[in-house]
C-alpha cells in the first residue's frame, strides 16, 4: 500500500473548503460554519495539522 503523497493530502484539504477555480486562479471563500475569521485563517490550520506543525487538531 502506498502512502498518500503530500500533494494529494494538500489537494484534499483545499477541496474541503468553499472554492472556485478557473484557468487563471483559485479563489477560497469563507465558510461561516468553520472556525476562523477569513478564508485564509480557515485554510492555514488545516495545512499545519497536515504537516504536523499545529498544536491543535483541525
Secondary structure, DSSP 8 states (H G I E B T S, - for coil): -----HHHHHHHHHHTS-EEE-SS-EEE---TTSSSSSHHHHHHHHHHHHTT--SS--
